[in-house]
Amino acid sequence: MDCPAAASTTALLEVQRVRLRRGATQVFDGLDLRLDGERIGLIGHNGAGKTSLLRLLCGLDAPEAGQVLSQGQDLHTLPPGGPRARRVGMMFQNPDDQILFPTVEEELALGLQPRGAPKRETLAQARAFLAARGLQDWAPRAVGALSQGQRQQVCWLALLIAGPRTLLLDEPYASLDLPGQARLADEIGACAQQVLVSTHVLEHVRHYPRVLWLEQGRVQADGPGREVCAAYEAAVAAEVAARRKEA
């Protein structure tokens, strides 16, 4: 589902001087980012701030200082329902943290509710959406009976049918087998929206025109995917070699 692109002079998403603290940990301290590419990868160690950044970008977390802008507008001034949901949506790493309804068709229909359509109509649209992908048999299935990878696919489909302008994916490949990873990568490649992918599976973002490497809440590198992924891999190899030398 396509959404109109933002004007070229305005970033789809922008982080300005953001500070964020979790307990005793200062996650970000003056972070600045302009996110206006159609495909952006996000890499780095666990705890580097990747998930925290995605949560800021979709409005789940609010910064203690600074701003998160969506097409020039402070994201946190937008109501969390329709207006914000049409701009940014997030797929969680754990599908059980995202799925709310007992059947697949009901979960997909949830993403259409901010548009104000009646429940019967949203369910019909969800069934048609699944049928167009050869998944019509999934519509009445109980989500609890699906595998972890299948539930992850339901989350992806729910995000697609909701149709926000920007899709934020937190470790979307973690629960998928190789065919599932390939299928999702193809669907991301064909998607009309802006997509930000946080992942440890570097092969899926290596070809992206832009990848951000976060290190302890700071941007360690920002550039073409092949260059940034290679630099990160070299740094990890150096860390491993240093630990072996110390052992």
N, C-alpha and C positions, 0 to 999 in steps of 0.2 A: 504494500500500500504506500503510494508515494506521498510525500509531503513537500510543499513548496520550499525551495532552497532559500537561504537567507541572502541578503544583499552581499556582494563581494567585499564590501568595506567593513562588514560586521561579522565577527567570528560567531559560529554557531554556539560555541561555549568558550567562556573565558574565566580564568581564575586570577583575581587581582589581590596581591598582598595577603593571602589567606593564612591565618593561624588557626590550628586545630590541636587540641590537647585531649588525650584519653587517659584519665587517671593521672598518674605521675609522668606519663610519656608525652613529650611534645612531638606530635606527628608531623605537623607542618609549621614553619615559622617564617612567614613572608613569601609563600609560594606564588609565583606568577607563571601562568601558562595561557597561551592562545591556541585553541583547538579548532581549526577550521579546515582540516583535511577530511576527505571522505573515508579513509581507512587509516587508523592510528593504532599501533600496537603499544602495549604497556608491559614492561618486563622488569625483573628485579627479584631479590631474595624475598622470602617470607618476612613480613614485618617492615617492608620498605615503604609502605604507604599506598600500595596499589588499590586495595579494596577501599581504603578510606577516601582516596581521591574519587573513585566511582560513586561512593555514597554521597559525597559532597556534590558531585555533578548532577545527580538526579534529585537532590533535595532531601534525602533521607537524614543527612547530618547537616547542621548549620555551623559555619565557622564562628569562632569566638571573635575574630576580627577579619576584615577584608570582605570581598564580595565574590560570589559566583554568578556570572552573567550568562543568560541565554538570549542570543541575538540582541545583545545590548541591554537587556532588562534583568534586574536583580531576580534571580530564580526564586528566592524565598519571599518575594512579594506576590508571586503567582499562587492562586489557590492550588492545593495539592491534588485536586481532582482533575477535571477536564483540561484546563489551560496548561498546567504543568505536565500532565500525563501525555498530552499531544506533542510536547517538545522533547521530553527525555524519558526513556524507560530503561530499566535495568534487569538483567538476568543474573540471579544469584548463583554462587558456586554450588551450593547445596539446594537441589530442587525442592526439598521438603520445607525450606525456609520461604519458598515463594508460592507453592501451590496451596489454594484455599478450598477448592471445591472437590466433591467426591468423584465426579466423572470428567472425562476429557472435554466433552462438548460444553459443560458448564464452566470449566476453567477458561476455555477460549472465549466464551461469551462474555466473561467478566471484563475483558479488555475493550469490549464494545459499549459497555454501559455508560461511560462518560459522555457518549454522543447522544444519550437520551432515548435510544430505541427501546421499544417494549421487549420484555424477556423472550417472548415467543419469536420475535424477529431476530434477536441476537443469537438465539440457539440455531435458527435456520441458517443464518450467515456462517456460524461456526461449522455446521455440518457441511455446507457448500465449500468452505475453505479447506476442510479436511479432504473432501471428495476430490477437489482439484489436484490434490497431492497424492491421490491413490490411497488415502488413509481413512476412507469412509467407515471402515469397520472399527476404527478407534473411537468414534463419537460416543457410544454409550459405555465404553469400558471404564471400569473403576480404576482411578489413578493408583490406588494402593496395590493393585495387582500387577502394575507395570514394573519393569526392571529400573534400576537407577538410571541407566542410559536412556531408556524410553521416557522416564519422567523428565530428564533433562531436555529431551526433544520436545515434550509438551510445553515446557517453559519457553523454549525458543519460538515455537509456533504461537504461543499466547502473546509473546512480545511482537511478533510479526503482524498478527491480526489487529493488535491495538494500534499499530502504525505510528509511533512517535517519530519525530524527525531524527533523533539520535538514539542509537541502541548501545547500551553499555553492557558488555559481557564479561563476567568475572569467572575466570578459569572455565570457559565453556567446554573444553575438551577433556576435562579431568575424569568424567564418568563414562566416556565414550570409547568403544572399541575402534579399531582402525577404519573399518567401513563407515562407522558413524562419524568419526572425525573428518573423513574425506567428504562425506555428504554435507556436513555442517560448513566446512570450509568453502565448498562450492556455493552453498546458499548465501553465505556471507558475501562471497565475491559477486553474486548476482543481485544483491540487495540494493535498492535505490537509496536507502538512507545512509547517513553517516554512521559508522560503526567503530567503537573503541573496544579493543580486545585485550584484556589482561590475561597473560598466560605464561606458563613455564615451558610450553611446547613451542620452542622458538621457530620450528619449521613453518608454522602456520602464520607467522608475522614477518618472517625474514624478507619476503618479497614486498612488504608494504613500503610505500614511499616515505613513511614517517614512523619511527618507533621511539618511545621515551623509555629510558632506563632510570628507574628511581632507586636511590640509595639513601636509606635513613631519612626519608622525607624530602630529599633534594633531587633535582634532576642531574644525574651523573652524565648523561649523554642524550642528545636529541638530534636525530637525523635519519638518513635512509636506513631501512631495516637491515640490509646486509652489513652495513658498517657498524651499526649499534649492536646488533646481535653478536657479531664477531668480537667486538670489544668486550662485551659482557662475558662471552665464553672464555676469552683470554684471561679476564680477571678471575673468573671462577677457577680456571686451571691453575693460576698462580696461587690462589688461596689453598687449594687442595695440596699442591706441591709444598707449600710452606708448612701445612699441618703434618704432612708425612715426614718432613725434615725434622720437625720438633719431636715427633713420636719416638 
